[in-house]
Amino acid sequence: MQADPESALALDYAPAEIRPALHALFALDDTFGQVLRTTTEPMIGQMRLAWWHDALRRLDEAAPPAQPVLQDLAEAVLPRGVSGAALAELVTGWEALIEAETIDEAVMRAHAEARGGGVFAAAAALLGRSDARVAAAGRGWALADLSRHLRAAGAAGQARAMAEAALAEALSGAWPARLRPLGALALVARMNLAVPADAPIPAGAPRRVARLMVHRMTGR
């Protein structure tokens, strides 16, 4: 996500003092995604995620090891009230995918709630504001991303449909200024759903960036 210019732009809608924490949080999500992309044996993937789970929990008790993501979390996220134990729970969203024999609706929902819902809840806590739409935005964001990584057309279509429903809920009405980084991420996810699965996402295209700027100003 950090290499995605639109997502980086969305996070930079946050006040300057909170941006490092948000970038660190979403870098952790990127790291979990990389575990899945680079793991061919489920057991090895589970072991790697278990290491992250334990390492994140230890942040509450000790200084981080020489690992950049953990160091950034310890420096920028934990001092703002999001614990290592809470971050460790994000692992369960990825475990749902690794452990499943078939990616069905129940697995998708578990992944979306634990990954997207968890990341967006943590981000909202960092931003110091709550909104009933945060959970739906997180689920839609996670499902939209998942839909582009599923090889089975039926499963990908189901993930897209679930994402569309969640994002329709999330993007109803104006988002409060403090939470517009998250509203913008949901908007990016919805724009991505409009791109055919076999086509590259035109991240940074002028029309898309202009749409994000409208959201920044109006919350819609």
N, C-alpha and C positions, 0 to 999 in steps of 0.2 A: 504493500500500500504506500509506503514512503516514496517509492519511485513513481507513483501515480500523481501527476501534477494537479489534477482536480481534487483529489482527496487531500493532498497537502494544502491546497488553497482553502479547502473547507476548514481544516483544522486551524489555519492561520486567521480565521474569523474570530478566534478566541482572544481574550486579552493577552498581551505579551507575556505576562508573568505565568500564565497557565499553559502556554503553547508547549514548552519542553515536556511537561507532564503528559499532555495528550499525545504528543509524538512518541514518547516512550511507551505509553499504553498500547498504541496501535502497532508499534514495532514488535511488541510481544506477540500480538495476534499474527503478524507477518511471520514471526519465528515459528509459531505452531503450524501455520500453513506450509512452511518450508519443510518441517518434519514430515508431513504427509506426502509432499511432492517428491521427497528424496528417499522414501522408505518403501521397499518392495515386500518386506516380510512383516505381517501384522505384529508379531511378537517383538520384533526389534523396534517398531514404532511405539508400541506400548511402553517398552523400557525407556525410550528416549523421552516420552511424555511424562513418565513417572519421575525421571530425573528432574525435569522442569518443575513438576508439582512439588517435590521435596525442596528444591532450591528456592522456589518462591516462598514457601512457608518459612524457611530459615531466615528470610530477610527480616522477619519480625523479631529475631533474636540475635542476629549477628551481622557483621559487615558482609557485603556481597563479595563473591570471589571475583577473579579477574575475567569477568565476562561482561562485555559492553552493555547488553540489554539489561542484565540484572543490576549493573552499576547505575544505569540511567534511571531505572525504576526506584532504586534505593534513594537516589539523590533528588528526583523530581516528583515522584508519585507518592511514596509513603509519607513524606512530611505533610502532605495535603489530606491525610486521613483515610486513604485507601490502603488496606493492609496487605501484606504478602499472602496471608491466608485467603483473602478475597480474590486476589489475582490467581492463586493456585486453583480455585474453583473453575476458572475459565478452561482449564485442561479438559474438563469433562465433555465439553462440546466437541472437542476433537477426538476424544476417546470413543464417542458414539459412532463416528465414521469408521475408525480403525477396527472396532470390535464387531461391527455389523457384517453379516454374510451378504445381506441385500440392503441397499439403501432405499427403504420404503418411507411412507409418510411419517411413521412414528420416529424413525431415525432422523429424518430431516427436521422434524419439530424439536426433537431433543437437542440436535446440533444448533438450531437457530436460537433456541431459548438460552442455552448455556453459553454459546459463543457470542452471538449478536446481542442478546438481551443483557448478558453479563458485561460485555465490553461497553455498551452504551450506558448501562447503569453506573459503571465506574467512571465513565467520562462525565456523566451528569453530576456525579458527586464532586468531581474535580472542578466542574464549572459552578458548583454551589447553587444549583437550581433543579427542581423536579418538574416533570410534566407527564401526564398520563400517556402521551404518545411516544415517549422514549423507548419503551419496551417493544412496541410495534415497529418503530423505526429500526431498532437493532435486529429484530427478527427478519424484516424485509431485506435489510442490507446483507445479512449473512446468507439468506436463501438466494438472493440474486447472484451473489458470488458463487455459491455452490452450484447453481444451475449451469454455469459456464464450465464447470469442471466434471460434470457427470457424463459418462460416455453413452449410457443408455438413453435413447431419445425419450422414452416414456417417463423415466425418472427425472430427466432434465425438464421436461414439460411440466411435470407435477411441481417441481421446485419453483419454476417460473410462476405458475399459477398461485402458489402459496405466497411467493414474494410479492406479486402484484396486489394481492388482497391485503397483506400487511402494510405495504407502502401506501396504498389508498387510504388506509386508516391513519397512518402516520402523517401524511401530507395534507390532511384536511384542516383548513384554517391556518392562521398565521402562527409561526413559531416565535416564542419570546426571544429577544435579542441575545440573551445570555446563552441560549441553547441552539442558536443558529448554526454553529459548526456541525451539530448532529443532524439538524434538519437538512443541511446541505449534503451531508453524506447520504442521507436517504434519497435526496433528489438525484445525486449521481447514480445511485443504484437503480432508480426508476429509469433514468435516461439509458443506462446500460441494458436494461431489459428490452428496450426498443431496438437494440442492435441485434441482427441475426446471430445465432450462436456460432456460426462458422465464419463470421466476419470480425475483424479486429475492432476494438473499441476506439473511436476517434477522440481519445482523451486530449483535452486542450484545444479542441476545435473552437473557433470563435463563437459560434452560436451556443455551444454548451457553456463556455465560460461566461458569456453574457447572461445566460439563464441563471447561473450561480450568483452573479452579481445582483440580479433582481432579488433573489432570495435573501442575499445579505442585507439589502436595503429594506425589504418588506416582510421577510419571514415567510413568504409564500412561494 
